[in-house]
Amino acid sequence: MFNCFLKRGLALCATLMVTMPAWANPLAGVSNTDAVAALRTTLAQGADVAVASLGRPDGFLGNPAARIRLPASLENSKGMLNMLGMGKQLDELEVSMNRAAEAAVPQAKALLKKTIQNMSVTDARQVLTGGDTAVTDFFRTKTQADLYKQLLPIVKAKTGQVGLAQQYNQLAAKGSKLGLVKPEDANLEGHVTNKALDALYLLVAEEEKSIRANPMQAGSAILKKVFGGMKQ
């Protein structure tokens, strides 16, 4: 009985979408070509802005929203570690974490651009009419796993230059088994890579929100045409 109602409901939704009047469909007057171009341009522009902002000296360290902090287990023990004379090492570790992220992020650009070019018509029409960060959220599901694999070795090379990083990983691994350290904090390189990606997508999302809010200021004819038309 439930399956019957579900099928009828889906059929009704499909019918409503087909018969939806033009005024109720923001992309009614937008061609598939323009929809895909707008999606790709939004992502490309967001990626350019994010990489340019983060992938430079102090791109992470100098940005409070992007700066990568020590894992919670280290941060919570900071007072005791300072008393043991390890304050300087902790500071060096935090700086190295952010320098690692700054070095890694530019390497993501090629993969981001490749993924952008593979976005389809279906992708475009679905996400362009979503929320303020729908394009970025969709993009994240498509790229995060591959970007993590790509950035992790770069982060490892940078953080490995600080001896405390290796000590932390050894202690955190034991602490994780005992439930004293969160799984996501048990590996320093993984922590840094995940935080770097969080910052990357955050800046892409901010650019997307800016484009949606002010398409006429986006500096692109296709963005003005598609997003400007959606706002009318």
N, CA, C and O of each residue as an XYZ file, in Angstrom:
928
protein
N       0.835     -1.203      0.000
C       0.000      0.000      0.000
C       0.874      1.260      0.000
O       0.619      2.207     -0.743
N       1.912      1.250      0.851
C       2.810      2.410      0.934
C       3.495      2.651     -0.406
O       3.581      3.787     -0.871
N       3.991      1.557     -1.035
C       4.666      1.697     -2.326
C       3.734      2.290     -3.369
O       4.159      3.080     -4.212
N       2.463      1.912     -3.312
C       1.485      2.423     -4.261
C       1.337      3.943     -4.109
O       1.369      4.688     -5.088
N       1.173      4.383     -2.841
C       1.049      5.814     -2.588
C       2.321      6.557     -3.007
O       2.253      7.658     -3.553
N       3.495      5.938     -2.745
C       4.765      6.560     -3.094
C       4.878      6.761     -4.596
O       5.286      7.823     -5.066
N       4.503      5.709     -5.354
C       4.576      5.808     -6.818
C       3.645      6.895     -7.334
O       4.008      7.666     -8.223
N       2.422      6.952     -6.762
C       1.470      7.976     -7.190
C       1.985      9.379     -6.867
O       1.811     10.322     -7.639
N       2.633      9.487     -5.687
C       3.177     10.780     -5.293
C       4.281     11.236     -6.218
O       4.338     12.403     -6.607
N       5.165     10.307     -6.570
C       6.256     10.646     -7.473
C       5.727     11.014     -8.850
O       6.221     11.940     -9.493
N       4.725     10.284     -9.289
C       4.131     10.581    -10.594
C       3.508     11.969    -10.598
O       3.627     12.710    -11.573
N       2.834     12.320     -9.484
C       2.209     13.631     -9.369
C       3.265     14.733     -9.394
O       3.079     15.761    -10.045
N       4.380     14.516     -8.678
C       5.465     15.502     -8.650
C       6.030     15.714    -10.047
O       6.280     16.844    -10.468
N       6.227     14.605    -10.760
C       6.766     14.691    -12.114
C       5.828     15.474    -13.016
O       6.267     16.282    -13.834
N       4.516     15.228    -12.859
C       3.522     15.936    -13.666
C       3.540     17.437    -13.362
O       3.469     18.266    -14.268
N       3.636     17.764    -12.089
C       3.656     19.169    -11.684
C       4.875     19.879    -12.229
O       4.798     21.041    -12.629
N       6.034     19.165    -12.247
C       7.258     19.771    -12.760
C       7.148     20.041    -14.247
O       7.607     21.073    -14.736
N       6.536     19.105    -14.967
C       6.393     19.262    -16.413
C       5.451     20.415    -16.738
O       5.696     21.191    -17.661
N       4.350     20.517    -15.951
C       3.331     21.523    -16.235
C       3.559     22.824    -15.490
O       2.723     23.725    -15.552
N       4.675     22.938    -14.785
C       4.957     24.141    -14.003
C       5.005     25.361    -14.921
O       5.716     25.332    -15.925
N       4.281     26.422    -14.613
C       4.297     27.610    -15.456
C       5.671     28.267    -15.473
O       6.450     28.115    -14.532
N       5.961     28.990    -16.535
C       7.287     29.589    -16.702
C       7.658     30.507    -15.551
O       8.816     30.562    -15.136
N       6.632     31.254    -15.019
C       6.945     32.196    -13.946
C       7.393     31.495    -12.672
O       8.059     32.102    -11.833
N       7.037     30.229    -12.519
C       7.395     29.488    -11.306
C       8.704     28.737    -11.462
O       9.190     28.141    -10.501
N       9.283     28.755    -12.652
C      10.538     28.046    -12.920
C      11.623     29.053    -13.260
O      11.608     29.611    -14.357
N      12.568     29.307    -12.353
C      13.594     30.340    -12.571
C      14.433     30.114    -13.823
O      14.968     31.068    -14.387
N      14.556     28.857    -14.265
C      15.383     28.565    -15.435
C      14.558     28.293    -16.684
O      15.059     27.726    -17.655
N      13.298     28.697    -16.659
C      12.405     28.402    -17.789
C      12.946     28.960    -19.096
O      12.837     28.311    -20.136
N      13.528     30.153    -19.058
C      14.018     30.776    -20.285
C      15.499     30.596    -20.513
O      16.082     31.251    -21.378
N      16.126     29.701    -19.735
C      17.574     29.491    -19.834
C      17.861     28.213    -20.606
O      17.339     27.152    -20.266
N      18.679     28.304    -21.632
C      19.018     27.122    -22.415
C      19.945     26.213    -21.628
O      20.586     26.643    -20.669
N      20.012     24.955    -22.039
C      20.923     24.009    -21.389
C      22.365     24.486    -21.483
O      23.139     24.360    -20.534
N      22.711     25.032    -22.635
C      24.081     25.524    -22.838
C      24.418     26.630    -21.847
O      25.497     26.639    -21.255
N      23.481     27.563    -21.673
C      23.719     28.669    -20.742
C      23.739     28.181    -19.290
O      24.520     28.681    -18.481
N      22.888     27.213    -18.958
C      22.854     26.682    -17.592
C      24.188     26.035    -17.231
O      24.727     26.267    -16.149
N      24.713     25.223    -18.146
C      26.000     24.569    -17.892
C      27.115     25.606    -17.815
O      27.988     25.521    -16.951
N      27.086     26.573    -18.708
C      28.119     27.615    -18.704
C      28.095     28.409    -17.402
O      29.145     28.750    -16.859
N      26.889     28.705    -16.901
C      26.772     29.450    -15.643
C      27.296     28.636    -14.468
O      27.970     29.170    -13.587
N      26.986     27.351    -14.459
C      27.476     26.480    -13.390
C      28.997     26.426    -13.403
O      29.640     26.599    -12.368
N      29.566     26.187    -14.572
C      31.019     26.079    -14.683
C      31.708     27.394    -14.343
O      32.756     27.406    -13.696
N      31.122     28.488    -14.777
C      31.724     29.792    -14.503
C      31.675     30.120    -13.015
O      32.631     30.661    -12.460
N      30.558     29.792    -12.374
C      30.441     30.018    -10.930
C      31.515     29.254    -10.172
O      32.184     29.806     -9.298
N      31.672     27.987    -10.512
C      32.661     27.154     -9.822
C      34.085     27.602    -10.143
O      34.937     27.670     -9.257
N      34.335     27.906    -11.411
C      35.681     28.335    -11.801
C      36.064     29.633    -11.104
O      37.188     29.787    -10.626
N      35.118     30.562    -11.053
C      35.382     31.839    -10.402
C      35.586     31.641     -8.905
O      36.471     32.256     -8.309
N      34.773     30.789     -8.299
C      34.926     30.508     -6.878
C      36.252     29.839     -6.570
O      36.911     30.175     -5.587
N      36.644     28.890     -7.413
C      37.915     28.182     -7.215
C      39.094     29.128     -7.362
O      40.044     29.067     -6.582
N      39.037     29.996     -8.356
C      40.123     30.961     -8.572
C      40.293     31.871     -7.359
O      41.407     32.097     -6.885
N      39.166     32.389     -6.865
C      39.214     33.297     -5.721
C      39.739     32.572     -4.480
O      40.570     33.110     -3.746
N      39.252     31.355     -4.250
C      39.644     30.600     -3.054
C      41.124     30.250     -3.077
O      41.827     30.436     -2.084
N      41.596     29.744     -4.213
C      43.004     29.337     -4.306
C      43.923     30.556     -4.224
O      44.968     30.499     -3.577
N      43.544     31.646     -4.868
C      44.360     32.858     -4.817
C      44.453     33.408     -3.398
O      45.497     33.918     -2.992
N      43.363     33.303     -2.649
C      43.338     33.829     -1.287
C      44.096     32.942     -0.307
O      44.819     33.441      0.555
N      43.930     31.618     -0.439
C      44.507     30.685      0.536
C      45.906     30.202      0.170
O      46.735     29.977      1.052
N      46.171     30.045     -1.106
C      47.439     29.441     -1.534
C      48.576     30.416     -1.652
O      49.253     30.451     -2.680
N      48.802     31.202     -0.638
C      49.874     32.197     -0.608
C      50.346     32.351      0.834
O      49.667     31.895      1.754
N      51.502     32.988      1.048
C      51.974     33.190      2.420
C      50.935     33.893      3.280
O      50.411     34.944      2.910
N      50.649     33.309      4.415
C      49.660     33.816      5.370
C      48.226     33.723      4.855
O      47.325     34.354      5.409
N      48.012     32.943      3.803
C      46.656     32.734      3.303
C      45.777     32.065      4.344
O      44.584     32.354      4.436
N      46.361     31.179      5.122
C      45.641     30.546      6.227
C      45.946     31.255      7.543
O      45.033     31.601      8.292
N      47.220     31.469      7.821
C      47.604     32.076      9.096
C      46.985     33.455      9.285
O      46.608     33.817     10.399
N      46.878     34.222      8.215
C      46.384     35.583      8.326
C      44.883     35.719      8.172
O      44.358     36.832      8.196
N      44.186     34.609      8.016
C      42.732     34.643      7.827
C      42.074     33.911      8.994
O      42.127     32.683      9.051
N      41.458     34.635      9.922
C      40.857     33.995     11.102
C      39.838     32.908     10.759
O      39.675     31.945     11.508
N      39.156     33.067      9.625
C      38.145     32.076      9.239
C      38.774     30.806      8.676
O      38.139     29.751      8.662
N      40.013     30.901      8.214
C      40.681     29.758      7.586
C      41.794     29.173      8.451
O      42.166     28.013      8.276
N      42.321     29.954      9.371
C      43.473     29.501     10.155
C      43.208     28.151     10.812
O      42.165     27.935     11.430
N      44.169     27.254     10.666
C      44.015     25.898     11.194
C      44.594     25.845     12.609
O      45.774     26.123     12.824
N      43.760     25.493     13.541
C      44.186     25.399     14.938
C      44.694     23.998     15.239
O      44.477     23.062     14.469
N      45.365     23.874     16.359
C      45.830     22.564     16.798
C      44.634     21.645     17.045
O      43.551     22.118     17.390
N      44.820     20.353     16.873
C      43.735     19.423     17.214
C      43.278     19.663     18.651
O      44.065     20.074     19.502
N      42.005     19.402     18.907
C      41.412     19.707     20.215
C      42.195     19.098     21.372
O      42.353     19.719     22.423
N      42.683     17.874     21.168
C      43.408     17.210     22.262
C      44.684     17.959     22.627
O      45.059     18.002     23.799
N      45.360     18.551     21.635
C      46.556     19.341     21.911
C      46.181     20.703     22.481
O      46.811     21.189     23.420
N      45.161     21.306     21.910
C      44.715     22.624     22.355
C      44.307     22.575     23.828
O      44.616     23.486     24.596
N      43.616     21.512     24.210
C      43.170     21.372     25.593
C      44.322     21.123     26.559
O      44.207     21.385     27.757
N      45.416     20.623     26.038
C      46.586     20.330     26.888
C      47.642     21.415     26.802
O      48.742     21.265     27.334
N      47.309     22.500     26.137
C      48.309     23.533     25.859
C      48.922     24.110     27.139
O      50.133     24.320     27.213
N      48.078     24.364     28.145
C      48.586     24.933     29.384
C      49.629     24.047     30.035
O      50.682     24.524     30.459
N      49.341     22.768     30.115
C      50.270     21.829     30.734
C      51.553     21.708     29.905
O      52.654     21.659     30.453
N      51.397     21.662     28.577
C      52.568     21.530     27.704
C      53.442     22.779     27.766
O      54.665     22.690     27.657
N      52.819     23.939     27.941
C      53.599     25.170     28.106
C      54.423     25.102     29.385
O      55.574     25.538     29.414
N      53.828     24.554     30.443
C      54.539     24.413     31.718
C      55.716     23.459     31.585
O      56.699     23.571     32.317
N      55.612     22.518     30.645
C      56.694     21.555     30.429
C      57.738     22.076     29.444
O      58.655     21.357     29.045
N      57.574     23.355     29.061
C      58.562     23.963     28.161
C      58.362     23.628     26.699
O      59.297     23.747     25.907
N      57.169     23.212     26.326
C      56.919     22.819     24.940
C      56.096     23.861     24.176
O      55.604     23.593     23.080
N      55.956     25.039     24.763
C      55.162     26.084     24.127
C      55.688     26.473     22.761
O      54.912     26.654     21.823
N      57.013     26.605     22.640
C      57.609     26.994     21.357
C      57.350     25.933     20.292
O      57.072     26.255     19.137
N      57.444     24.677     20.689
C      57.187     23.592     19.743
C      55.739     23.596     19.255
O      55.462     23.327     18.086
N      54.833     23.904     20.165
C      53.424     23.967     19.784
C      53.182     25.096     18.786
O      52.445     24.932     17.814
N      53.809     26.238     19.037
C      53.671     27.374     18.118
C      54.236     27.020     16.738
O      53.640     27.333     15.707
N      55.395     26.363     16.743
C      56.017     25.967     15.479
C      55.134     24.960     14.734
O      55.021     24.996     13.508
N      54.518     24.071     15.499
C      53.652     23.072     14.885
C      52.448     23.734     14.229
O      52.078     23.377     13.110
N      51.837     24.692     14.912
C      50.664     25.358     14.347
C      51.038     26.139     13.086
O      50.297     26.137     12.103
N      52.173     26.793     13.124
C      52.618     27.519     11.932
C      52.865     26.547     10.781
O      52.468     26.813      9.647
N      53.514     25.433     11.066
C      53.812     24.461     10.009
C      52.531     23.860      9.420
O      52.467     23.575      8.224
N      51.524     23.671     10.257
C      50.242     23.158      9.771
C      49.639     24.107      8.742
O      49.153     23.676      7.696
N      49.675     25.390      9.047
C      49.095     26.378      8.144
C      49.951     26.576      6.902
O      49.424     26.801      5.813
N      51.261     26.495      7.058
C      52.143     26.586      5.888
C      51.919     25.382      4.960
O      51.976     25.499      3.736
N      51.667     24.246      5.569
C      51.395     23.047      4.773
C      50.121     23.224      3.956
O      50.067     22.856      2.782
N      49.106     23.787      4.582
C      47.848     24.020      3.872
C      48.036     25.034      2.751
O      47.492     24.868      1.659
N      48.805     26.080      3.020
C      49.066     27.101      1.999
C      49.805     26.523      0.800
O      49.582     26.943     -0.335
N      50.679     25.568      1.051
C      51.430     24.930     -0.039
C      50.576     23.934     -0.805
O      50.766     23.735     -2.005
N      49.635     23.308     -0.107
C      48.845     22.241     -0.725
C      47.706     22.758     -1.596
O      47.434     22.200     -2.659
N      47.043     23.815     -1.152
C      45.831     24.281     -1.832
C      46.018     24.582     -3.324
O      45.160     24.196     -4.118
N      47.096     25.252     -3.739
C      47.237     25.526     -5.180
C      47.273     24.258     -6.039
O      46.900     24.286     -7.212
N      47.722     23.155     -5.449
C      47.790     21.904     -6.199
C      46.401     21.346     -6.507
O      46.252     20.446     -7.334
N      45.402     21.884     -5.839
C      44.030     21.403     -6.054
C      43.401     22.000     -7.299
O      42.378     21.506     -7.774
N      43.995     23.049     -7.828
C      43.346     23.819     -8.891
C      43.097     22.982    -10.151
O      42.029     23.073    -10.756
N      44.068     22.182    -10.538
C      43.920     21.384    -11.766
C      42.756     20.406    -11.652
O      41.976     20.252    -12.592
N      42.640     19.744    -10.502
C      41.546     18.795    -10.307
C      40.208     19.520    -10.245
O      39.209     19.031    -10.773
N      40.186     20.664     -9.613
C      38.952     21.449     -9.545
C      38.486     21.825    -10.951
O      37.308     21.691    -11.280
N      39.414     22.293    -11.769
C      39.068     22.712    -13.130
C      38.584     21.523    -13.961
O      37.639     21.646    -14.740
N      39.229     20.389    -13.791
C      38.826     19.195    -14.546
C      37.416     18.768    -14.168
O      36.608     18.430    -15.033
N      37.126     18.783    -12.875
C      35.794     18.403    -12.402
C      34.737     19.366    -12.921
O      33.639     18.958    -13.298
N      35.080     20.641    -12.936
C      34.152     21.662    -13.424
C      33.737     21.374    -14.867
O      32.566     21.503    -15.221
N      34.696     20.989    -15.684
C      34.403     20.735    -17.094
C      33.515     19.507    -17.288
O      32.875     19.362    -18.330
N      33.475     18.627    -16.293
C      32.661     17.412    -16.400
C      31.236     17.592    -15.896
O      30.444     16.652    -15.962
N      30.890     18.766    -15.397
C      29.543     19.014    -14.911
C      28.544     18.923    -16.067
O      28.788     19.460    -17.148
N      27.434     18.249    -15.835
C      26.457     17.982    -16.897
C      25.279     18.950    -16.876
O      25.145     19.770    -15.967
N      24.428     18.841    -17.894
C      23.220     19.654    -17.971
C      22.318     19.383    -16.767
O      21.767     20.306    -16.167
N      22.179     18.108    -16.428
C      21.340     17.744    -15.283
C      21.879     18.364    -14.003
O      21.128     18.912    -13.196
N      23.200     18.268    -13.829
C      23.835     18.889    -12.662
C      23.481     20.371    -12.594
O      23.071     20.884    -11.554
N      23.651     21.040    -13.725
C      23.477     22.489    -13.767
C      22.063     22.910    -13.403
O      21.880     23.774    -12.546
N      21.073     22.324    -14.031
C      19.695     22.756    -13.828
C      19.213     22.428    -12.412
O      18.337     23.110    -11.880
N      19.777     21.397    -11.811
C      19.371     21.032    -10.453
C      19.950     21.984     -9.412
O      19.246     22.425     -8.504
N      21.212     22.292     -9.547
C      21.872     23.041     -8.475
C      21.803     24.550     -8.638
O      21.911     25.273     -7.648
N      21.627     25.044     -9.844
C      21.559     26.492    -10.017
C      20.357     27.093     -9.311
O      20.395     28.244     -8.876
N      19.282     26.309     -9.196
C      18.065     26.816     -8.557
C      17.992     26.450     -7.075
O      16.950     26.627     -6.443
N      19.088     25.943     -6.523
C      19.109     25.560     -5.110
C      19.367     26.751     -4.206
O      19.141     27.898     -4.592
N      19.842     26.471     -3.000
C      20.116     27.525     -2.027
C      21.343     28.330     -2.387
O      21.933     28.143     -3.451
N      21.730     29.242     -1.483
C      22.822     30.170     -1.747
C      24.154     29.483     -2.015
O      25.015     30.043     -2.694
N      24.331     28.264     -1.485
C      25.598     27.549     -1.686
C      25.378     26.179     -2.337
O      26.203     25.278     -2.191
N      24.269     26.033     -3.047
C      23.928     24.730     -3.636
C      24.977     24.254     -4.621
O      25.282     23.062     -4.676
N      25.534     25.174     -5.402
C      26.561     24.804     -6.386
C      27.803     24.291     -5.666
O      28.362     23.259     -6.037
N      28.230     25.012     -4.641
C      29.418     24.614     -3.883
C      29.197     23.292     -3.157
O      30.079     22.434     -3.150
N      28.032     23.125     -2.551
C      27.732     21.886     -1.822
C      27.781     20.685     -2.765
O      28.324     19.635     -2.421
N      27.212     20.853     -3.947
C      27.229     19.782     -4.938
C      28.670     19.510     -5.386
O      29.087     18.358     -5.511
N      29.405     20.569     -5.621
C      30.795     20.477     -6.050
C      31.633     19.725     -5.018
O      32.510     18.935     -5.368
N      31.350     19.982     -3.751
C      32.101     19.340     -2.675
C      31.901     17.823     -2.698
O      32.852     17.067     -2.499
N      30.679     17.386     -2.938
C      30.420     15.942     -2.983
C      31.174     15.278     -4.131
O      31.496     14.092     -4.065
N      31.453     16.044     -5.177
C      32.121     15.499     -6.353
C      33.644     15.486     -6.229
O      34.312     14.686     -6.884
N      34.190     16.363     -5.397
C      35.641     16.553     -5.400
C      36.361     16.237     -4.098
O      37.571     16.014     -4.116
N      35.659     16.212     -2.967
C      36.353     16.163     -1.681
C      37.250     14.939     -1.517
O      38.395     15.069     -1.082
N      36.754     13.766     -1.854
C      37.543     12.542     -1.658
C      38.828     12.577     -2.472
O      39.895     12.234     -1.963
N      38.736     12.991     -3.737
C      39.916     13.042     -4.601
C      40.886     14.127     -4.155
O      42.102     13.940     -4.204
N      40.348     15.260     -3.721
C      41.219     16.334     -3.263
C      41.960     15.937     -1.993
O      43.130     16.278     -1.818
N      41.292     15.233     -1.127
C      41.939     14.776      0.113
C      43.160     13.915     -0.235
O      44.241     14.111      0.320
N      42.981     12.974     -1.146
C      44.083     12.090     -1.550
C      45.220     12.883     -2.181
O      46.391     12.551     -1.995
N      44.879     13.922     -2.922
C      45.885     14.704     -3.621
C      46.671     15.612     -2.681
O      47.878     15.786     -2.847
N      45.996     16.186     -1.704
C      46.647     17.149     -0.817
C      47.389     16.497      0.343
O      48.357     17.063      0.851
N      46.951     15.321      0.766
C      47.524     14.677      1.947
C      49.045     14.501      1.874
O      49.723     14.820      2.851
N      49.617     14.007      0.760
C      51.076     13.841      0.712
C      51.832     15.161      0.859
O      52.912     15.197      1.449
N      51.266     16.244      0.326
C      51.918     17.558      0.439
C      51.905     18.008      1.890
O      52.901     18.525      2.396
N      50.794     17.813      2.546
C      50.678     18.174      3.955
C      51.637     17.346      4.800
O      52.286     17.872      5.704
N      51.726     16.053      4.507
C      52.644     15.173      5.243
C      54.083     15.648      5.126
O      54.820     15.668      6.111
N      54.478     16.028      3.926
C      55.863     16.465      3.693
C      56.187     17.710      4.513
O      57.294     17.848      5.033
N      55.220     18.610      4.623
C      55.463     19.859      5.353
C      55.430     19.661      6.867
O      56.323     20.128      7.575
N      54.413     18.977      7.360
C      54.304     18.795      8.812
C      55.365     17.832      9.326
O      55.749     17.893     10.494
N      55.840     16.945      8.458
C      56.868     15.987      8.869
C      58.184     16.642      9.234
O      59.042     16.021      9.861
N      58.345     17.908      8.840
C      59.580     18.623      9.160
C      59.628     19.072     10.620
O      60.664     19.514     11.118
N      58.486     18.949     11.291
C      58.417     19.320     12.708
C      58.336     18.038     13.536
O      57.393     17.259     13.394
N      59.314     17.829     14.385
C      59.388     16.583     15.147
C      58.164     16.308     15.994
O      57.783     15.152     16.184
N      57.546     17.358     16.505
C      56.398     17.190     17.387
C      55.213     16.549     16.657
O      54.363     15.912     17.280
N      55.167     16.720     15.346
C      54.072     16.130     14.569
C      54.091     14.610     14.676
O      53.048     13.986     14.869
N      55.264     14.018     14.553
C      55.393     12.560     14.659
C      55.075     12.087     16.076
O      54.428     11.057     16.268
N      55.531     12.841     17.049
C      55.235     12.479     18.437
C      53.734     12.528     18.690
O      53.169     11.661     19.357
N      53.102     13.562     18.141
C      51.665     13.697     18.330
C      50.924     12.504     17.737
O      50.036     11.943     18.380
N      51.278     12.117     16.527
C      50.594     11.000     15.868
C      50.712      9.713     16.678
O      49.755      8.946     16.778
N      51.882      9.482     17.250
C      52.085      8.267     18.042
C      51.224      8.281     19.293
O      50.585      7.285     19.632
N      51.211      9.411     19.973
C      50.419      9.517     21.198
C      48.920      9.519     20.892
O      48.132      8.897     21.606
N      48.532     10.227     19.818
C      47.118     10.329     19.475
C      46.543      8.984     19.051
O      45.379      8.686     19.318
N      47.361      8.180     18.394
C      46.895      6.856     17.978
C      46.533      6.015     19.201
O      45.520      5.315     19.204
N      47.357      6.088     20.228
C      47.073      5.358     21.459
C      45.838      5.951     22.154
O      44.975      5.223     22.645
N      45.778      7.278     22.182
C      44.658      7.943     22.826
C      43.342      7.655     22.136
O      42.301      7.565     22.787
N      43.383      7.508     20.817
C      42.169      7.214     20.060
C      41.618      5.839     20.424
O      40.407      5.656     20.548
N      42.516      4.882     20.591
C      42.092      3.531     20.958
C      41.440      3.503     22.336
O      40.577      2.670     22.612
N      41.868      4.427     23.197
C      41.313      4.493     24.547
C      40.114      5.425     24.636
O      39.529      5.592     25.706
N      39.751      6.028     23.517
C      38.624      6.946     23.511
C      38.948      8.320     24.053
O      38.039      9.094     24.352
N      40.231      8.645     24.189
C      40.637      9.936     24.736
C      40.826     10.988     23.653
O      40.825     12.186     23.938
N      40.986     10.549     22.425
C      41.189     11.452     21.295
C      40.163     11.126     20.219
O      39.957      9.960     19.883
N      39.522     12.152     19.681
C      38.546     11.940     18.620
C      39.228     11.336     17.384
O      40.364     11.692     17.071
N      38.545     10.433     16.686
C      39.143      9.806     15.499
C      39.664     10.818     14.486
O      40.722     10.609     13.892
N      38.926     11.921     14.282
C      39.350     12.907     13.290
C      40.581     13.692     13.726
O      41.218     14.360     12.912
N      40.920     13.608     15.036
C      42.098     14.296     15.546
C      43.290     13.357     15.741
O      44.359     13.790     16.172
N      43.110     12.094     15.431
C      44.145     11.105     15.739
C      45.320     11.142     14.777
O      46.363     10.550     15.055
N      45.168     11.825     13.654
C      46.252     11.940     12.678
C      46.392     13.404     12.297
O      45.451     14.008     11.780
N      47.557     13.972     12.549
C      47.749     15.403     12.347
C      47.601     15.791     10.878
O      46.980     16.805     10.558
N      48.177     14.980      9.984
C      48.115     15.304      8.561
C      46.673     15.278      8.056
O      46.271     16.129      7.263
N      45.903     14.301      8.516
C      44.495     14.231      8.125
C      43.721     15.428      8.650
O      42.867     15.982      7.958
N      44.029     15.824      9.887
C      43.382     16.990     10.491
C      43.636     18.234      9.648
O      42.710     18.988      9.349
N      44.883     18.444      9.270
C      45.252     19.628      8.489
C      44.601     19.591      7.108
O      44.087     20.603      6.633
N      44.623     18.431      6.470
C      44.051     18.309      5.129
C      42.551     18.585      5.142
O      42.041     19.296      4.277
N      41.855     18.031      6.108
C      40.408     18.267      6.208
C      40.097     19.741      6.464
O      39.163     20.293      5.883
N      40.886     20.376      7.339
C      40.659     21.791      7.634
C      40.986     22.664      6.417
O      40.325     23.674      6.174
N      42.005     22.268      5.661
C      42.345     23.016      4.450
C      41.210     22.951      3.444
O      40.884     23.949      2.802
N      40.609     21.779      3.305
C      39.484     21.625      2.377
C      38.262     22.386      2.876
O      37.526     22.967      2.078
N      38.041     22.389      4.186
C      36.926     23.160      4.742
C      37.064     24.634      4.355
O      36.092     25.272      3.951
N      38.279     25.163      4.485
C      38.510     26.566      4.158
C      38.346     26.818      2.663
O      37.795     27.841      2.256
N      38.822     25.890      1.856
C      38.702     26.028      0.411
C      37.241     26.118     -0.015
O      36.859     27.024     -0.756
N      36.425     25.175      0.455
C      35.006     25.183      0.092
C      34.274     26.383      0.706
O      33.319     26.893      0.121
N      34.716     26.824      1.867
C      34.109     27.996      2.493
C      34.251     29.221      1.596
O      33.300     29.980      1.414
N      35.438     29.408      1.043
C      35.661     30.578      0.198
C      34.958     30.444     -1.148
O      34.487     31.437     -1.704
N      34.884     29.221     -1.676
C      34.122     29.011     -2.913
C      32.649     29.351     -2.662
O      31.998     29.984     -3.494
N      32.137     28.924     -1.511
C      30.739     29.194     -1.157
C      30.490     30.692     -0.997
O      29.445     31.196     -1.409
N      31.437     31.397     -0.407
C      31.275     32.841     -0.234
C      31.216     33.542     -1.587
O      30.455     34.491     -1.769
N      32.023     33.070     -2.532
C      31.996     33.656     -3.872
C      30.669     33.338     -4.566
O      30.107     34.188     -5.257
N      30.174     32.119     -4.381
C      28.887     31.755     -4.967
C      27.772     32.644     -4.411
O      26.926     33.126     -5.164
N      27.771     32.859     -3.097
C      26.743     33.700     -2.492
C      26.821     35.125     -3.030
O      25.797     35.772     -3.251
N      28.036     35.602     -3.237
C      28.226     36.942     -3.773
C      27.682     37.040     -5.195
O      27.042     38.031     -5.549
N      27.932     36.016     -6.012
C      27.441     35.992     -7.394
C      25.915     35.973     -7.417
O      25.290     36.710     -8.180
N      25.324     35.131     -6.583
C      23.861     35.030     -6.558
C      23.222     36.341     -6.074
O      22.177     36.751     -6.577
N      23.849     36.980     -5.110
C      23.286     38.202     -4.546
C      23.448     39.402     -5.489
O      22.579     40.270     -5.562
N      24.580     39.433     -6.211
C      24.872     40.574     -7.087
C      25.387     40.099     -8.438
O      26.545     40.346     -8.775
N      24.552     39.424     -9.216
C      25.014     38.877    -10.498
C      25.512     39.941    -11.465
O      26.377     39.661    -12.295
N      24.984     41.150    -11.371
C      25.403     42.205    -12.288
C      26.810     42.714    -11.979
O      27.427     43.405    -12.791
N      27.308     42.359    -10.788
C      28.668     42.742    -10.405
C      29.650     41.584    -10.537
O      30.803     41.691    -10.119
N      29.193     40.484    -11.114
C      30.009     39.265    -11.146
C      31.117     39.297    -12.179
O      32.024     38.465    -12.146
N      31.052     40.253    -13.100
C      32.114     40.378    -14.089
C      32.059     39.350    -15.195
O      33.054     39.150    -15.893
N      30.928     38.693    -15.377
C      30.781     37.670    -16.408
C      29.420     37.813    -17.074
O      28.395     37.905    -16.398
N      29.415     37.832    -18.389
C      28.159     38.006    -19.124
C      27.186     36.864    -18.862
O      25.984     37.089    -18.719
N      27.706     35.630    -18.798
C      26.815     34.475    -18.614
C      26.221     34.474    -17.206
O      25.072     34.071    -17.027
N      26.973     34.913    -16.218
C      26.447     34.977    -14.853
C      25.394     36.073    -14.736
O      24.387     35.903    -14.048
N      25.624     37.178    -15.397
C      24.624     38.251    -15.410
C      23.335     37.761    -16.059
O      22.236     38.034    -15.578
N      23.493     37.031    -17.164
C      22.333     36.565    -17.921
C      21.510     35.556    -17.122
O      20.293     35.700    -17.001
N      22.178     34.530    -16.574
C      21.456     33.453    -15.899
C      20.985     33.872    -14.506
O      19.790     33.798    -14.218
N      21.891     34.304    -13.646
C      21.499     34.658    -12.284
C      20.702     35.955    -12.246
O      19.816     36.126    -11.408
N      21.027     36.872    -13.167
C      20.248     38.098    -13.242
C      18.808     37.806    -13.634
O      17.876     38.401    -13.092
N      18.629     36.882    -14.584
C      17.291     36.492    -15.010
C      16.529     35.778    -13.908
O      15.315     35.943    -13.794
N      17.215     34.990    -13.099
C      16.580     34.266    -12.007
C      16.067     35.210    -10.926
O      15.125     34.878    -10.208
N      16.683     36.386    -10.807
C      16.303     37.322     -9.745
C      15.129     38.203    -10.163
O      14.547     38.903     -9.334
N      14.782     38.166    -11.451
C      13.687     39.014    -11.928
C      12.330     38.415    -11.565
O      11.293     38.995    -11.888
